[in-house]
Amino acid sequence: MKQRFIQHQPDEPLTIAEKDLRAPTADEVVIAVAAFGINRPDLLQRAGLYVAPTDASPILGLEVAGTVIATGDQVTQWQAGDRVCALVNGGGYSDFCLAPAAQCLPWPEPYSAAEAACLPEALFTVWHNLFQRGQLQAGDTALVQAGSSGIGSTAIQLARLAGARVFTTAGTADKCTRCMALGAELAINYREQDFVDPLLVATDGRGMDVTLDILGGSALGKHIKLAAQDGRIVNIAVLDGSKAEINLAALMLKRLTLTGSTLRAQTPAQKAAIAADIRARAWHWISSGQCRPVLDSTFAFDNVEAAHQRMQSRAHFGKMAVVL
């Protein structure tokens, strides 16, 4: 079977190429792709700043939606004709894609192809970090940094549905307004004011039980200052730098937990466990459409370059997809 895919090289335009698609392994499915999501790691990988794992496809793309057309010998949960969305190990920028069966989820009935394609990466990331590592509970206060991002907009919705009080930051007044429409109690324009004091005021001095941190760097000290007693700070990116100097005394006195993770480097078994936990504890919100990806824009297969340019501009709100 031939596979049409988006080919990339550092500092070169994206092009469409073709090659043979390998047969699925025993635990994989082959998906005829209806749409795929665009994510910031795609841009980093394209620029040569992000090295894919050795067992991953060199083709860009971390999430797809489509129809299963073939299965490996040991796959029992999916069959040809099933509509799925999947977290893939690369290879998503293609018309046919291989995916581990355990990393597939049903294509939710209320979702368009673009919405289904934009579900897996943000959902796996948010669920693992906010709920599994951060142990978010009903009644908790939660800070979601960069609420206008794909991950941020998903985190706001899920945290609100779980019964938490949600707070966020964004870079424009319009984005702040849209974050609040998604369920954030307060959204702070980080370009105009620091977030620590307003959030302490908004929570009557309690601070944040859980912080989803994409900043790292100097922001970590602010998150420690803002944390509630027994608070959990979960780091998933380092936009402000990977090194920080912190006050360990404050961390000890507040009994804080500082943790973090990356998704792509986790083992197949770990990703399968995240998918299973999502199906067990969150799927009623997803399948009903109570939580769904916020779709910024869609693009054609031969116009992925424009999608990358929009993401690079940071003008988007939520997710972007390419529809085949």
Buried (B, 14 or more C-beta within 10 A) or exposed (E): EEBBBBBBEEEEEBEBEEEEBEEBEEBBBBBBBBBBBBBBBBBEBBEEEEEBEEEBBEBBBBBBBBBBBBBBEEBEEBEEEBBBBBBBBBBBBBBBBBBBBBBBBBBBEEBBBBBBBBBBBBBBBBBBBBBBBBBBEEEBBBBBBBBBBBBBBBBBBBBBBBEBBBBBBBBBEEBBEBBBEBBBBBBBBBEEEEBBEEBBEBBEEBBBBBBBBBBBBEBBBBBBBBBBEEBBBBBBBBBBEEEBEBEEEEBEEBEBBBEBBEBBEBEEEEBBBBBEBBBEEBBEBBBEEEBBBBBBBBBEBEEBEBBBEBBEEBBBBBBBBBBB
